[in-house]
Amino acid sequence: MKKGLLKFKIIFVLALLWSSMSDATILFKEDIKITLDLKQVAILEVLSEIERITEFTFFYKNEDVNLNTIVTIKLSETPINLALAELFKEKPITFKIIKNQIVLKKKNLHDNHNQELQILCKVIDYKTKTPLSFATIRVKNTSLGVIADDKGQFRVPYKYKQNNDTIIISSIGYKTKEIAVNNLKDRETNIIGIETKIETLAEVDLENNKKRLSIKQIVEKAIESISDNYPSNPNSYVGYYRDYKLIDDEYFNLNECLVEVFDGGLQTHKFSDPNNQAVLYNFHVNENFKRDEYLETPYDNKRKKFIKGAILSPLGGNELSILNAHNPIRNHNDFSFSFMDIFKKDFVSNHSFKFLKRTSLNDTPIYEIQFEALRTVTEDNYKISGKLFIETTNFSIHKIEYEVLEVELEIINPHTAKPDDLDIIKTYKPFYSLKLEYAPLKDKMYLNYISFNNHFQLKNKARFKVEKISYDNERNAFLIQFNNPLVASYVSFGSGRKLIPASNKIKNYVFNYKKRKLKVKNIEMINYTLMRVNLKDNKFSEELSDEGNITKHLKYQIRNLRDVFDRKLNKTKELEIYQFREFFVQEVFPNKELPSNIEFVNKTLPLSQSKIHKFEAKNKYWINTPLQVIKD
């Protein structure tokens, strides 16, 4: 494969042709057929084999494509274009064949063939240019819509452009904006600016309220009015659910689904009442984003996966049920989460309140109220703040924002100062947060979206490790099996090529048997997970042939080895991870009864284990996958 400057120059030239070709377009030698039978090898090795048996040469940018992914591929007399399509199936890689050259490129999110063609958008504050998180987007003259994510991003199915539809974008504190879908561009992310609409209201205006309510009394009135403002009759809503992990602002383990939630009404217990159920219409493990199953380790509160300062019950269960449990409005008579506690009973006594301003949503006046948790509740261990958005007329709660920060103390120059003169600074680390919004429909408030995330720490002991060491008596060598693929590359060697690890210096490989050092001759890679360490002498060959002796008497140290995830061998690290669970409503059905003769989602099992039902109207709704660049 071509490397270095030549590769980059060629890709720059070929980029001029890229926009005029669809994926897997063949411009030459379309009748070339190949046969492959490779098991558990990196994509890079597959490409090397194709180069060996054909006249094709691959070109790519290292930062654009991940060729270390392990694959198994078996093909017989298959055309080259179909072979590559199979190789890159469900991978974020596209290819173009131009004469005897194959150019690889990162798949563009606009070229997502697994979904209906969609128009990509991002809504921002017109003045500050910052993302407008969780804005509501509705298709005009319908009850359908979608919610922008925390980055203001959303998708619109292309059929709404074909139908000459209009979308309506709204958010508390902003002017509602209508946009003809025809005016949105197809091949790029449309940036949509929304202007603020804020009406200031001085404290004296509140004093002149005909009921003369204080800020605290307004909050109390809102909580008392929950039973009047939210539905007690059976209803349902169809929406887009997703859960994922964020590590250094990068998505991991993104799961998505369309689900219909049936709610028996506010007076029923969300988890235990049989009238509260869910029906799954699809479930998608998104392979376009990084996945690491180790991140799914169950909470054990201390050794492997834990939330510092919190005790969690290791019940596991349904992700959607866990999210629903953190809704303080729907569960206002029950415990939701720490410091919020039981919303109806504890929220007001746990917090202090401050009026910010009067704002609005579609000309409906709303109080924006700030709150903080009392120090008697947090005991200086946490900083808790948030906002309530309460309608001025019927006191319905439109929106709750709740953020808990963990307080950490850091001593500056601890060894140079006297105990009484220590310079201590406070830092704040996100612990967990809730963003919840309800929207009015007729005379009641229905869920619009809920997003809950919590920080946890995961000790990744031996995430990259040696799985097994055995002795090859015939070759006088150790065979070392690793659990993950190593960073390695092919280099020319005589008439052939060898796979060489990034760390191939003999001094990095130390083996002692019965406290005697074994001299290493050289290092060989059999594949990306199997290494052969050849020894210079075989004085212990008979003893090493006994696995028991290896386990008991062999000590070794291997330095400077990394896996393809850039993890050092046998190194532990405490990962800082944010777990997100989110549900975005797309359509509400007031007064809809629970259906019979259908298998509901098991509330105690993961969604991935639930039955997926056929749904005639499924095409009305869409998966609002994050728009940011796919991580590979």
Secondary structure, 3 states (H helix, E strand, C coil): CCCHHHHHHHHHHHHHHHCCCCCCCECCCCCCEEEEEEEEEEHHHHHHHHHHHCCCEEECCCCCCCCCCEEEEEEEEEEHHHHHHHHCCCCCEEEEEECCEEEEEECCHHHCCCCCCEEEEEEEECCCCCECCCCEEEECCCCCEEECCCCCEEEEECHHHHCCCEEEEECCCECCEEEEHHHCCCCCCEEEEECECCECCCHHHHHCCCCCCCHHHHHHHHHHCHHHHCCCCCEEEEEEEEEEEEECCEEEEEEEEEEEEEECCCCCCCCCCCCCEEEEEEEEECCCCECCHHHHCCCCCCCCEECCCCCCCCCCCCHHHHHHHCCCCCCCCCECCCCCCEHHHHHHHHEEEEEEEEEEECCEEEEEEEEEECHHHHCCCEEEEEEEEEECCCCCEEEEEEEEEEEEEEEECCCCCCHHHCEEEEEEEEEEEEEEEEEEECCEEEEEEEEEEEEEEEECCCCCCEEEEEEECCCCEEEEEECCCECEEEEEECCEEEEEECCCCHHHEEEEECCEEECEEEEEEEECCEEEEEECCCCCHHHHCCHHHHHHHEEEEECCCEECCCCECCCCCEEEEEEEEEEEEEEEECCCCCCCCCCCCCCCCCHHHCCECCCCCHHHCCCCCCCCCCCC
